[in-house]
Amino acid sequence: MKKKTGLVFFPAFDYAISPTHPEREERLLYTQDQVNEEGLLDFDNIIEFKPDLATAADIQRVHFCVPGIDDIVHASHLIAVGGTLTAADKVMQKEVDNAFALVRPCGHHSMRVVHGTRGFCTLNMEAIMVEYIRHKYGASNGIKKIAIVDTDCHHGDGSQDIFWHDPNTLFISMHQDGRTLYPGSGFPDEMGGPNAFGATINLPMPPDTCEEGFLYVLDEIVMPILAEFQPDLIINSAGQDNHYSDPITNMKFTAQGYATLNDRLKPDIAVLEGGYSIESALPYINTGIILAMAGMDYSHIREPDYDAEDQIQPARITAYLEKLKEVTLSQWANRHALRNRVYADKAFHTRSSQIYYDTAGIRESQTETVRTCGDCGGAVTIDSRADTGSHGHVFAVQIPRYACGPCRSWAEAQFDEADARAYSQVLLQDKDNDLYIEK
Amino acid sequence: MILGIDVGGTHTDSVLMKNGKILRKSKVMTDKSDLLASVMLATRSVTEAADVQQLQRIVLSTTISTNAVAQHQLDPVGLVVMSGPGVSHRDLPLSDKSSYVAGYMNHRGIEAESVDEDEIHALKKRFAAGGIEHVGVVGKFSTRSPAHELTVQALLAGQTRHVTVGHQLSGALNFPRRIATAYLNEAIWRLHSGMVDQLGAYMEQLGIDVPLYILKADGGTIGVEQSRHYPVQTILSGPAATIMGVLPFISADRDSVSIDVGGTTTDIALFADGAPLLEPKGVQIEEHKTLIRGLLTHSIAVGGDSHVRVIGQQLVIGPERKGAAMAFDGPVPTPTDAMIVLGLADIGDKAKALAAIGSLAAELGRTSEQTANAIMDQACETIAAKVRSMIAEVNRKPVYTIHEMLEGKELVPREAIIVGGPAPYLARHVGRLLDMAVVVPENSDVINASGAAMARTTVELTLMADTEEGIMTIAEDGMQTDIPQHFTMADLVAVGKERLEQIARVAGAREADLEIEVADSQTFNVIRNSATTGKNIRVRLQIKPGLTKHALQ
């Protein structure tokens, strides 16, 4: 059945990380050519919208930008994020049935604390959109439970970090095995924090996984879990670098496969992430996704160099994916019991991590403490130090959305008691009250 | 002197102009069965024998092809479509007339699948058996490489009366619109060609040898003989004629709006720094979305003769016209009756207008004056609201660069040019609602004819240079040539300008009117394995719609 699909298209023809970088000016040039040549915007049920600009308030609902937004964020990011929010508005205001933010640059490697650009990403578009929707529409239409299905070839480690403690956001990442690709994370045992255990699901797939394997993981693992979680909204973090022609990854997914995936997943909002085969893949994948979202016939989508024989799945991949299904569904079913084994019975849990920003060349050390809580996602403090100079050491306090009283009190005390002289900045993010304060 | 003639469905208007001024004007009935007679009558009504000898050019605007499409009086057309993969055939236009055959180009104009000659030969036989004499050949991305369309055209040669190849009609990307445009070009080809023959006879009868032009949908002119190849470009030239007629009253240094208030509808057009805005993708006629470059107009079903009635204590104006105003013995009350009651217009029979508005006033329980004022307010506010929404829509148009997003021009019209029968009576009111200065030009009853008379020749040319492939393509020309690796944007613009000048001259452009502008230009790197292997350069050149310098000579 045909659907009304919104398209926010912003190719940012005047933005590149560097002239030969994969994230460069012409990344969406041939996609735009294909969309125009196919006449997609002439169909009555496909409507193009101009992106809005994201505001500081939108960004600060999710990120702690260090030392500040103006120092690390480029206009292109404000438009890409703004376009994502435009897509959300059109869906939430029921102007369209679903929407695709075909914007760049990408965002899913950006974590809560942002010292710079990593994995080509600076601002996490999907995360900012999720909090925007909850802030703007949550009270009126009851949107609370949101699922993000990340189909980029790289593990969505930024989104995972942001929603690690959020029991109301189910984050599922399908990606190339982290042992073989940046950022080297996203294994099945990464299942979320103590207050949101099981709401993070990682589905690493071996190199050379093709159409059959991807759709198997979708149909046999993702869809059953979504059916049980019953999200109010589904977001597709729609990276396109699983394509067989992508220059920086090793998978064998196809344009037809991406269209089928979107047809079955039926996301309310899709957001472009990676995908760097700008001539051989993106034009066909994006045409396929748009047609699939619009409920139109996408069966004629095919790359000029599509090779059916290359899509025959080796037995070892089939066996691996069957095992992945077994492990994942078992972990999902037993997540409450597993949680108690992984997390000891303590009032607080602390984790330390080293984060590297490959694009900007930054190393960050982080210690995060979460208050164990059965009533909300738990208040969090983050002590983050980056090797960017004197301004790189911050203490960030986060009061989660739907925060309980004790978590709020504890967080406010942490903020009040923090010694401002010991850090370059002490920051408080209060999602329910939509506040962002620097001490 | 210039002669402008507008052949409408009912009237044929003509003006004789000199130095941008109307010397004589006339309105005669159109003889639908005899175009030649109508045009000759319109000519004779404004010229004497001595004037004819002084004519420097004649420009004609007609609704003949527009009406043929609207009334479905179209010739059978066979479409040969090379779709390749993509949107399903069932979602393409005119699929009942299309034969889908092998062969397609990719987005860079590189062959992805070749043409199957046997398939075309078989098709040729089928067309012959089916009596199909007009054929449109359309390939995906044919504006990036015309090779397939040209191959098929050559294979079809010798049997069909005429073949249109898609890339010649427009350099823009849009495959479904290319199909529809090629279809219409063939479907009205015979009709239009017949008209060109008749106009040849007209010139012979006049006994002069001056350029004869026909107006296109983009408000530009094309030599009549040259128009034989592109009949589709003359579709919907009616609204364009009006806009060109308004153009002399538009300030060149600011944004403006024109409002043409007719009997049934009001048509609105916008001008940015003095230039009329174009439809971004092409005009639509009936169900056909086309690539025909046309001036942007929005219509609203409110006019001087709109049917005014009371429904549930509310005044409703339009959308229908039942006839003339009651002041002119029409059947129902109209805004024109209200204008007469208010003393704004001193026309028709005032007693009958009062009776018309009085009947509505009785229903509303108000005075006739109150009711007439309410009708005026509502009609003018409806028009003003449409103007505002059209401006907002243009300003909401998506852009694709950060620069345009942050620094892009916003259209802010500060003046309104109002034409049409009721214009003098409601102009001030509409201007006040829009907070714009208003201008009501004289002679707006023959504005289409004067618009046609003063229009200059327009041409558009789309070029792409791919230095990795070493090929330059001129889309509308269907021409590809080899280029060196160091070929630049400046080189491409230079080649384009030279070629565009040639095309413009052939189409009848005057030297003084060859104002070529670079409408779009973009350069992108082509990267292979993290190394730059070439450039993809795109340029669109145009002579945009405007007034011919000739008109002021």
Interface residues (C-beta under 8 A of the other chain):
Chain A: F9 F10 P11 A12 F13 D14 Y15 P19 T20 R24 E25 E26 L29 Y30 Q32 D33 Q34 N36 E37 E38 G39 L40 L41 D42 F43 E48 F49 K50 P51 L53 A75 S76 I79 P247 E279 P283 Y284 T287 L291 M296 D297 Y298 S299 H300 I301 R302 E303 P304
Chain B: S83 G84 P85 G86 V87 S88 H89 R90 D91 N106 H107 R108 A112 E113 K140 F141 A172 L173 N174 F175 P176 R177 K281 K289 R396 K397 P398 V399 Y400 T401 I402 H403 M405 L406 Q522 F524 N525 V526 I527 N529 S530 A531 T532 N536
